[in-house]
Amino acid sequence: MQSEPETVCNVAISFDRCKITSVTCSCGNKDIFYCAHVVALSLYRIRKPDQVKLHLPISETLFQMNRDQLQKFVQYLITVHHTEVLPTAQKLADEILSQNSEINQVHGAPDPTAGASIDDENCWHLDEEQVQEQVKLFLSQGGYHGSGKQLNLLFAKVREMLKMRDSNGARMLTLITEQFMADPRLSLWRQQGTTMTDKYRQLWDELDSSNRPHRTVFTRAIEACDLHWQDSHLQHIISSDLYANYCYHDDTENLLFDSQGWPLWHEHVPTACARVDALRSHGYPREALRLAIAIVNTLRRQQQKQMEMFRAQKKELLHRGVTSITNLEGWVGHPLDPIGTLFSSLMEACRVDDESFHGFSDFTEHMGQCKSLEYHHLPAHKLFEEGETYLTLAVEVALIGLGQQRIMPDGLYAQEKVCRNEEQLISKLQEIELDDTLVKIFRKQAVFLLEAGPYSGLGEVTHRESVPMHTFAKYLFTSLLPHDAELAYKTALRAMRLLVLESTAPSGDMSRPHHIASVVPNRYPRWFTLSHIESQQCELASTMLTAAKGDVRRLETVLESIQKNIHSSSHIFKLAQDAFKIATLMDSLPDITLLKVSLELGLQVMRMTLSTLNWRRREMVRWLVTCATEVGVYALDSIMQNWFTLFTPTEATSIVATTVMSNSTIVRLHLDCHQQEKLASSARTLALQCAMKDPQNCALSALTLCEKDHIAFETAYQIVLDAATTGMSYSQLFTIARYMEHRGYPMRAYKLATLAMTHLNLSYNQDTHPAINDVLWACALSHSLGKNELAAIIPLVVKSVKCATVLSDILRRCTLTTPGMVGLHGRRNSGKLMSLDKAPLRQLLDATIGAYINTTHSRLTHISPRHYSEFIEFLSKARETFLMAHDGHIQFTQFIDNLKQIYKGKKKLMMLVRERFG
């Protein structure tokens, strides 16, 4: 670095048979990898071999010297490095001169410059101590600082070393394993009996399969140790491009060759693919490729055989409508990643152009000759059918694997792996540009998968707990659509099913309601990835809707599929919104068929969520009205006439009818007077039906919607009156009463206010109750209507309100002005203020004084010194009310004397009372 001072490092490198066998550097950097100085010196030695002088071993040079030269050599060496080597030189001289010394027992002397013996092992230099230290460091960091990533890089390094056939690869893997096993936490956890965390438990789910108990994390590795490579057929496959047999007899299950003479390899598929991975990992790419081709051919033949088997028993299976045939061990998502291994091996061959793949460059040479031979060895590439390449094989095996019907595995980790592995494989496929040859493969495999029955995830009959095909089908659909739309739709529609959620599941399963989507009946563990699967199903449907725009027949088919197969209201709502967006794109006229699909899905969502709680319900209702508006006036009329199957009464009045009747809707639809009246009539009918059904929540909206029609308005008002005595609260009645006053119906407002008062109960300490404003308003309304109305409401107030401050406030307001100053029909009143000595105000005054007396006693029961001053102010307000009465002064004096007598124990408080009131 420019900022750092230049330092000189002393580097020494030892070579043996083209490998660096040891390194030392004075920089002191500790790492698994060589430091920059060692790399620099190595590169210098490679690029400028002439600059590094080559000497014979030092022992050879010494052998050529006479006695004087040897003495000179040693003395000069000691002189140049006397401080460092003198002690060692003296010690060695003493030992050589001693007859019995150990040094004299050995013939000859060591020479570090002579290199190793031909029998000695030679391997690249690996600082084992550093490997151990690094692993120990990563483990000690736990899950922090990306230590997991660092460990993965170490494992990747091991793979790289094995691929280069570096013997240190296995050594490094051993060192890593030893450090894992030596981690002090293992013995500690064992001693303490520490239980597994949930995360580890999920990983462990993969091992605890009931049909193979006592498995451990090492089981697969131990099983791999038992694999051998001595099978002569296997040896022929991997060692020769010229291995084929044209004497074909289809009479046994495990044939060694297929009808074309191509070699087959029958073995448990993940194990066979693990062999391919092992060959690649250990630096045998050609051998790996040969075996991969044999496995792909075997899978293709197996696929053909399975289809023939299904055709033979198709009638019986379809009649039963259910199958037990499925693969318990799926290839996609398998820990050994068999399909990924085959795919990447074949794809690698497409890209390789070096000598190691030279034998695979030409696919057509001598094709004519081989057919005339009954038995002949030919290179593997000659066995391809016309137009077949590594690329077509790679794509085909990926499609076979992705389309395999397989049971959803147990455990969260394994289920997530299925999704992740599928998506990774599809993303690799998406990088490939489809040409005519590849489209042929897609067509062939799509037809196979549709017709292969229970052996295919896209067959007519699948197991209830098969891994769904939505993600794969979406990829197939988009790939096939430009080339064969009919096949694309057929594939995607077949894949839409999600049998595990079907409420009428076959094979004796309990039925289950649609909205319980998280638990699969009769089965533990659950489908942990169900929400992801459902979102993928939704994506597939959305892709089809987008593609089907403008095609009435296809849109109807897709709509039917969505209604039949999707069970989640939120996903159907998303699809409805998607369809609406696609139908109303700004650059074109709305697609009316797609709009109707959108509306139909929206109506389904309304029906599904009508009786269940859904936090998005309000948004859904608003959206549906918007959608119906786009479809047209008849759609709006229809949803209002059928409101009870779609909305709650509150939603129907406060959102639906109100929006439909708004000016913006009328303008948007360009409605004439006749159409406006028809809509308004439907809205009024809806409003009255809702008010009858739920007067508490709908009465006000109903009145508002019926304002312009006298008969409907009267009907709504009557509904309110009928419900007032039983089903409505004072706050609802006060709200409607205020609305009536605002609309110019003061007597009706008064009637409703008196009904509201009968439901109210304000206790002595509720002086901040929200209903206080309503009570004051009701009294003010009665006061404005006249003496009779005020006289009628005051007994109700006295009965309902026990709070002294509220009562005194009403009393004060009633004495300030004459009642009925703005009477009905504009008639003026006589202008006389009401007397406090006569009814109805006398009754109110007595009630107010009584309330103050009761409140005072209640307060004094639990009063603390910090509330004393507040209490004295309260008594001052009470005195103001007492003094309004003819004999109020006497009454108040008696009241105070009474307090002083009863509460004489509260000396400090009573002293304050005397100071203020005598």
N, C-alpha and C positions, 0 to 999 in steps of 0.2 A: 504494500500500500504506500502511496506517495507520502502520506502523513507520518508513517512510521519510520524510525531510523533503520538504516540498512544493517542487517546482522549476517554474520557468516556462520553457516552450519556445517559440521563435519558429518558426512554421510558415508556409510559403508553398506555395500550390497553384496550378498553371496549368491552365485548362480550354480545350478547343477542341472545338466541336461535340459537346457532351455526353460528352466523355471527359477524364479527368485525364491531362494530357500531361507534366507534370513536378511533382516534389515536392522540397521541402527542409525539413529540420527540424534545430534546433540540439541535439537530444538525442544525436545522433551514433551512434544504433543502426544497425548494418549488417545488412541482411537482404534476401532476395529480396522479401519481402512488406512492405507499408507498415507503419510503426511505429504505435503506438496513438494518437499525437498527430495524425498525418495523418488516420487514420480518424475520430478525434473531431471534427476540424475539418470533414471532409467531411460527417459526419452533422449537425453543427450547421448547415452551409450548406443541407443538404437539408430539415431540419426547420423551420429559422427563416430562410427566404430574406429576410424583411423586415429582419432584424437585420444583415445584411451589405449595406451600402449599395452600390448599383450606380453606377459612375461611367463617364463617357465616357472613351475613350482619352486619355491626358495630352496628346498632340499636338493634339487638338481643343480642349482647354481653353487651351493655350498660344496657339493661333491667335486666340482671342477677346481676348487681352490686348494693351494698348498698350505702348509702349516703357517708360514709368515702372513699369507693373505687372510687366513681365518682369524689370526690374532689381531691383525689390523682391523678387520671387519668388526669384530666384537668390541674392541676398544673405541673405535669411532662411534659405534652405536650407543655405547654407554656414555660417551662424552656428549653426544647430541642430546640425549634424554637422561642425563645423569641423575637428576632429582627424582625422576619417575621410576627408572629401571634399576638404579644401583643396588637397592636392598635386595631385589629379586635376583640380580646377577650374582651378588655375593652368596646368597642362599644356594643357588644352583651350583656355583663353583664348589662350595663346601660339600654338597651332596655327591657331586661327580667324583671328588677326590676321596670320598669315603667308600671303602670296599663294600660295606654291608648296607648301603643306602638303597631305598626302594627304587630309585631312578636307575641304578645299575643292574637291577633284576630284569628290566625290560629291554628287549633288543630294539635298537633304532630309537627314533624320536618323532614326536608328532609334527605335522606340517599343515597349518590351516589353509595354505594356498594350493594344496594338492587336489582338493575336491574329494567327493565321496567315492566309496568303492562301488563297483558295478552292481553288487548284491544289495547295497544299502537302499532303503526306501527314499524316494525323492518326491517331495510335494511342495506346493506353493507355501510361502511363509504365511502363517496365521497366528496372530497374537492371541492365544487362547485365554490368557488372563484378562485381556481387554474385552473379549466376547462375554466372559462371565460377569465382569464388572458392569458392562452396559446393560445386560439383561437384568441384573440385580437392581440397577438404578431405575430402569423402566418399571419393574415390578413394585419397587418401593414407592413410586409416585402414584400408585393406584390408578384411578381413572382420569387423573388430571394431566395437564400439559401435553395432551396428545400422545401419551405413552403407549396407548394401544396402537396408534398409527405407527409409532416407531418400531414396535414389536412386529407389526405386519411387514414393515420394510425389511426387517431382518429375515423374516421367512421368505420374502420375495428374493432376497439376496441368496438364500440357500437354493431356491429353485434355479436361479440364474447360474449358480456354481455347478449344480447337478447337470444342467443343460450343456455346460461347457466341459462336462465330465471331469470336473475338478474334485479330487478325492476329499478335499476339505469340506465339501458341501455336507456330506454325511456327518463328518466330525463336528461341524458347526451346529447341526441339528441336535446332535447328542449333547453338546455343551449347553444349548438353550434348554433342552429338556431337563438336564441335571439341575440347572439353576431354578427351574420351576419346582422341581421336587424338593429342592433344598430350602425353599421359602419358609421362614420360621412360622408364618401364619398357619400353614397346613397342620403342623403338630399342635399348635395352640388351639385351633378350631376343633381338632379331634379330641383334645383333652377336655375342652369346655362343652363339647357336644353341641357346637353351634349349628343351628338349623339353616337350611338354604333360604336365601332371599327369593322373592317372587321372580326376579329376573332369571336367576339360575334355575329355578323350578321350571320355568317356561322352556329353557334350553334342554332341561332334563326330559321333558315330555317326549322328545324324539326317541329316547332310549327306553322308555318304560312300556313298550308295546307288549300287550298281554300274550301274544302268540310266541314271543321270544323273550322270556324273562332273563334276569341276571345280566343285562347288558351294561357296559360301562363306556366311558368316552374313548377307551382304547379298543373296544370290541372290533370295530371295522378294521383298524390297523393290524390287530392280531390276526383277523381272518385273512387279510391281504398277505400276511407272512406265509400262509399255507398255499397260496397260489403258486403254481409252477408253470414253466414255459416249455416243457419238454414235448408237449403234444406235437406229433409230426405234421399234422395238418396246419396247426398254428405256425409252426416253424416255416413251413412252405409259404404260407400267406405273407409273413412279415419279411422273409428273406429274398423273395423273388418277384420281379415284375412279370415273369413268364410262367405264371401258375394258373392253369385252366384245364377244364375237362369237358369234352363235348359228348361223352357217353352219359346221357341223362335218363334216369328212371324215377318218376315221381311216385314212388311207392313207400317211402319212409318219411317220417316226420323230420328227422334231423339229417337231411341231406348235406353232403359236403359241397355240392355245386348246384347251381340253379339251371334252368332250362337253356340258358345262353352259354353255360359253361363257366359262369363267374363263380369264384369260391365264396362259400357262405361260412359264417362263424356263429354257431349256436351256443350261447352262454347267457346267463343272467345279464340283461342289457347294461345296468349300471356297472357291473363287474367288468364286462367286456370293454366298456368305454373307459373304465379306470386303467385298463391295460394301455389303451391309446394315450391317455394322459401321462402314464408312467414312461412310456417310450418317448413322448415329446419332452417330458421333464428331464430325462436322462440323456438327451442329446441324440435321439434316434428319430429324426423327423420323417425320413422316407419310410421306415418300418411302421411308424404311427399312421402314416397316410394309407399304406396298404391295408392295415387292419381296419381303419375307419371305413374304407370303401367296402370291404367285405361285410362289415356290420350294417352299413346303410342298405346294401343289397339284401341282406337277411331281413331287415325291417320291412323293406318294400315287399318282399315275397310274403312275409307274415301278414302284412296288411291285406294283400290279395286273397290269401287263404281265409282270413277272418271274414272277409266280405262274402266269400263263397259259402262259408259255414252259416252266416247269418241268413243268406238267401234260402238255404235249405230249411231253416227253422223259423223263418220270418213270420209266417202265418200264426204260429203258436205264440210267439213273443208279443206280437202286436195285439193279439186277442187278450192276452193277460194284461197288457198295458204297463208292465213293470218288469224290471230285470234285476237279477242278482249278479249278472256278469259285469265286472268292472275291475280295473287294475288297482289293487290295494296299495301299490307302490308306484306313484307317478314319477315320470322321468323328468318333467319340468318341476323344479323346486326340490329335487332329490339332493342330499348332501354331496353326492359325488358328481353332480351336474353332468349327466351323460350326454344330453342333447347339446349343451353348450360346448362340451369337449369335441364332439364330432363336427359341429358347425365351425368352430375356430380352427380345427385341424385342416378341414377342407378349404376354408377361406384363406388360410395361410398359404396353401399350395397355389391358390389363384395369384397371390402376390409375389411368390418367390420366383426369382429368375436366376438363381445361382446354380452352380454345378450339381449340388446335392439333389436337385429335382430335374436334372437334365433329361432323364428317361421318360418324363411325363409331358413333353412339349407337343407331341404330334398325336392327334386322335384318329387320323383317317388312314394312315399308311397301312398297306396290306389287308385292308378290310375285305377285299374280294377273295383273297387266298384262304383266309381262315375258315370260311364256310364250307369249303370243299374237304377240309380235313376232319376226320372223325375224332381224333384225339391229338391235341397239339398244345404246346406251351406258348402262350403269347403274353406280351406286356399287359399290365393291368389296364392301361388307358385304352388299349385296343378293344377291351370288353365293353366300353361305353356304347350305348345306342347312339344313333346318329344325332348330332347336335348336343350331346350331353357333355358337360364339363364339370370340373370341381365345383364351380359356382352353382350349377343347377342341382348337383348332389347336396351341397350345403343348404340351399334354400329348401329343397324337398325334405331333408331330414328335420329341419327346423319346423316345417309345417306338420309333419307326421307327429313330432313330439308335442307340439302345442295343441294338436287336435285329439290327442289320446284321452279317452275317458278314464278318469282316475278319481279315487275317493279323496275327499278333503281330509288331510292328516289331522291328528290330534295336536293340540297345543298351539299357543299364540305364535311362538317363534317359527314353528314349522309352517303355519298358515301364512304368516307374513312372507316367508321365504318363497312360497308358491307364487304369490302376487309379484314379488320383487323379481324373481327369476324370469317369469313370463314377460314382464315389462322390459327387462334387460335384453332378452332375446329378440323381442319385437323391435326395440330401438336399433339393434344391430341390423335387422332385416330392412328397416326403413332407410338405412344408409345406402342400400343397393338400388340402383336404377333398374326399373323393370323393362326388359326388352321383350320381343315376341316369344323368345325361347322360354323365358321365365314366366311369362303370362300363361303359357301352355301348362307349365308345372302347377301354377296356381289353380287353373281350371281343373286339371286332373285331380289334384288333392281335394279341392272343394267338393267335387262330385263324389270322390271316394268317401270323404268324411260324412257327407249327407246320406250315403247309401250303406255305410258299413255297420249300421245298427248299433248295438250296445258296445261295440269295440271302439266306437268313436264318440267323442264328446258332443258331436253335432248329429249323432244318429237319431232315428225316430224315437227310440226308447232308451232312456238313460236311467241310471240309478239315482234315487232321490238325493243322495248326498255326494253326487259327483261335483268336481270343481267346475263352476260355471265358465262358459266360453265367451263372455261378453267382450273382454279386452281383445282377445284373439280375433273374434268375429268382426269387430270394428276395423281392425287392420285388414282383414280379408275383404271386407266390404269396400273400403276406400281403394284398395289395390285393384279389385275386379271391376268396379263400377264403370270406368271408361271403356272396358273391353267386353264385358258381359253383364249388363245390368240385371237381367233376369236371375242369373246365378248369384250375383252379389246380394240381391234382396232375399232370395231363398235362404242363403246361408245366414244372413243377419237375423231374419225373422225366426229361423229355427233356434238360433242362439239366445233369443230374448228370454226364454224360460228361466225361472229360478225355483226349481221344484222344492227346495228345502223350506220355502215359505208358503207352499200351496196349502190351503186350509183343508182340502179334501185329498190328503196324501194317500197313495195306495199302500198296500201291504200292512193293513191293520193299524196304521198310525192314528193317534188321536187327532181330531180336527182342532184347529186353533184359530182364534180371531186374527184378522189381518194386522192389527196395529201392534200385536206383541211380536216384534220382529227380532228381538235379541236372543231369544232362547229357542233352541231346537228341541222339540219334544222327544221323549224316549232316548235322549242321548246326552251323555256328559263325556268329555268336555264339549263346549259350545263352539260355534263358528265365530271366532273372535274378530275376523276381518269382514263381518257381514256388512257393516256400513260402507266400507270401501267397495265391496262387491256390488252393492245396490247403486252406488254412484257410477260405477262402470257400466252397469245395465242402463242407467239413465243417459250416459254419454252415447252409448250405442243407439238408443232410440232417437236422441237429438240429432245424431249424424244422419240417420235415415230420414228424419223429418226435413232437414235442410236439403238433402239430395232430392227429395220427392216434391219439392215446390213446383206447382204448375201441373202435377200429374194426379188427377182426381182419384183414379183407381189405386195407385200406390199409397196415397195419403190415407185413404180409407183402410187399407190393409195394415198400415203402420199404426193407425189409431186403434184398431181392434187389438193389435198385439200389445200395445201399451196398456189398454184397459184390462186385458186378460192377465198380463204378467207382472206389472209393477204394483207393488203393495204399499208403497210409502207415499203418503200425501205430499210430503215436501218435494219428493222427486217428480211427482206428476205435476205439481205446481211449477217446478223449474221448467219442465217440458212445455207446459202451457205458455209460460213467459217466452221461452225460446221460439216457439211456433209463432207467437204474436210479433216478436222482433223480426223474424225472417219474413213474415207476411206483410209487414208495414215498412219495409226498407224505403228510405227517402227517395232513392233514384228511380222508383217504379210505382205503378199503381198497386194498391193492396191486392194480395192474392186471397180472394174471398173463401176458397175451399180451405186454405191453410188457416185463415181466421176462424172458420167454423170449427176446425180441429182444435184450435187454441181454446175456443169457447167451450167446446164439449169436454175437454180436459179440465178446464176451470170449474165447470159444473160438477164434474166427478169429485174434484177436491172439496168443493162446498159440501157435497153429500157425505164424504168421508170424515170431514172434520166437524160436522154439525154438532155431534154429541160427545166429542172428545176435546180435551183442553189442548189448544195449540197457540203458542205465543205469537205466531205470525197471522193468526186468523183475521184480524182487522185489515192488515195489508192485503190479504188474499181477497177479502170482500171488495175492497176499493178497486183492486186490479180487475176483478170480474166485471164490475160495472163499466170500467174503461173499455174492456174487451168487447162487451155487449154493445156499447155505444158505437165502436168501430164496425161491428157486424151490421148494425142498423136498428131502426125503431122497433121492428117486430121482435128482435132479440130482447130488447129492454122490456117490452110489453110481456113477453113470455116469462122472464125471470120474476117479474112482479106478480103475475098471476099464479106462479108456482112457488111463491116465496117460502111457504112453510116446509118444503122439502130441501131448501137450500140455506135458509138464514134463520137466525133467532129473531123474535119480534123486534128486539132493540136494533139489531143490524138492519133489518128490513126498513124500519122507519128512519133511524138516525143517519144511515149511510146510503142505502139503496135508493129509496123513494126521494130523499132529499137531494141526492146528486142528479137523479133523473129529472127532477123538476127545476133544477138550476138553470139560469140563463145560458151559461156556457154550453150545456148539453143541447138546448134548443137551437142555439146558433150553430153548433158543430154539425147538427143533423139537418139544418135548413128546413125545419118543420113548418108546415102550413097550419092554419088555425084549427082545422079539423083534426089533424094528427096530434097537435098540442093538447086538445081537449080529450082525445082518446087516451093519451098517456096520463093526463091529470086524473081522469076518471079511474084508471087502474091504480094510480098512486093513492087516491082517496079510499078506494075499496080496501087496498092493502093496509092503509093506516088504521081504518076502523077495525079490521080483523085483528091487527096487532094490539090495538088498545083494549079490545075485549079479552085477548089472551094474556096480556101482560100490562095492565093499566099503570102499575107503578113506574115502569120504565118507558112506556110508549105514549102515554096520554098527551104529554106536551107536544111531542112530534106530530101526533095525530091531529091535534087542534091546529097546529101551524100549517100542516098540509091541507087541511080542509077549510082554511080561512075564506077562500073565494067561492065556496058553495054553502049556502045558508043551511040547507037540510043536513048535509054531512057534518057541518060545524055543530049544529044543535045535537046531532046524534053523539058526536065525540064528547060534548059537554055533559050529556046525560050519562055516558059511560063513566066519566070522572066522578059524577055525583054518586052513582050506584056503588062505585068502588071505594069512595071516600070513607065510608063507615067501617069497612072491614080491611081492605087490602092495601091501603096507602098510608105512608108516614106523613108526619106534619111537615117535614122539609119538602117532600114532593108536592104536597097540597099548597104550601106557601109559594113555591116556585110557579105553579100553575095560576095561583091567585094573582101574583104580581103580573104575570103575562096577560091575564084577563083585564087588569086595570090598564096596562099599557095599550091593549087593543080597544079601550074605550067601553069596557063593561064593568063599571065600578060595583054595581049591585051583585053581579056574579062573583066578582073578586071578593066582595065582603062575605058572601055566602060560603065560599071556599075557605076564607080566612077563619070564619067561625068553626068550620069543620076541622081545620088544622089545629085550632086551639084546644079542641077536645082531646086530641092525641098527645098534647104536650104536658110535660111535668118538669118544672124548674125548681130544684131544691134551694135552700137558703144560701148555700155557699157557691152556687153556679153563676157567679156574677160576670163570667167571661164566656158564657155559653154562646155558640154560633147562632142559636135561634133568637137571641135577644133582639137583634135588628128586625127580624120578622115580626116579633110581638109588638115592637114600637111602631112598625109600619102598619100593622093591622089596626092598632088603636088609633093611629093618625087617620087611616082610611075611614074608620067608623066615625071618628070625630068630624071628619069633613062631610060625611053623608047626613049627619044630624043627630039630635038628642036621642031619638028612639034607637038608632043603630048603636050609639055609644052605650046606652043603657042596657042593650042586649048583650054586648060583648064583655062589659066589665065583670059580670058574675063569672064568665068563663075565664077571664084573666085571673081573678081572685082565686078560682079553684085550681088553676094550672100553675101559677107563678107564686113561689114562696120566697123569692129572693128580694130582700128589702130595698136594695139600691135600684133594682129594675122597677119595682112598684112605685117608688118615690119619683123616679124619672117620668113614668107615665102620668102620675098625678100632677106633677109640675106642668107638663105639656098641656094637659086638659084644662088647667086653670088659666093659661095664658091667653087663649083665644076663644071666641064664641063657636060652639059647634054648628056645622052646616053652613059655614060662611060661603062655601062654593057648593051649594046644594044641587040636587038633580034638576034637570031642565032649566038650569041657570037661575032658579028662584033664590032670592035673598032671604036671610034669616032676620029675626027681630033684633039681633045684635047684643042680647043680654048674656053676660058670663054666667056659667053654672055655679050654683051654690054648693059649698062643701058641707053644708048642714043637711042637704037633702040628697035623696037617691038620684043618680047612681054613684055620685062622687063620694058621698058619706061612706058607703060600703067600701070603696077603694081606699079611702083615708084610714078607716079602721083596720083594714087588712094590712096596710103598709105599716101602721104603728105596731100591730100585732107581730108582723114579720121582723121588725127591728128588735122587739122584746125577745122573741124566740132566738134570733140570730145572736143577740148579746149573750144569752145564757149558754148557747152552744159554743161560742168562741171562748168564753171564760172557763169552760171545762178543761180545755187543753192549751191554755195560753202560756207563752214563755216570755221572759222579760224583754227580749229583743222586739217583741210585737206590741209592747205597751203603748208606744207613741202612736202607732197606727190605729190601735183600738180607741184611743182618746179622740182621734179624728173621726172615727166611725160614729162615736157617740155624739159628736158635734153635728154630723149630718142627720142623725136620728132626731136631735133636738129641733132642727129646722122643720122636720115633718110633724113632730108633736105640736109645734107652735101653730101649725095650720089649722088645728082643731080649736073650737070655741073655748074649751077648758084645757087646752094643750099644756099650758104652763104648769098647772097643778098636776096633771098626769105625769109630766116629765120629772117634776120634783119628787113625787112619790116613787117613781121608777128608780131614780138615783138613790134615794134613801133605802129602798129595798135592796139595791145592789150592795150598798155599804154594809148592810146588816148581814146579808147572806155570805158575801165574800170578804169578811173582815180579816180572814187569815192572810189574804194577799195584801199586806200592809203597804208595800211600795206603790202598788197599782192604785189602791184606794186613796193614798195620799195624792197621787196625780189627779184622780177623779175629783177630790175636794178642791184642789188648786184651780181646776178649770170650771167646775159646775157648782161649787159651794157645798 
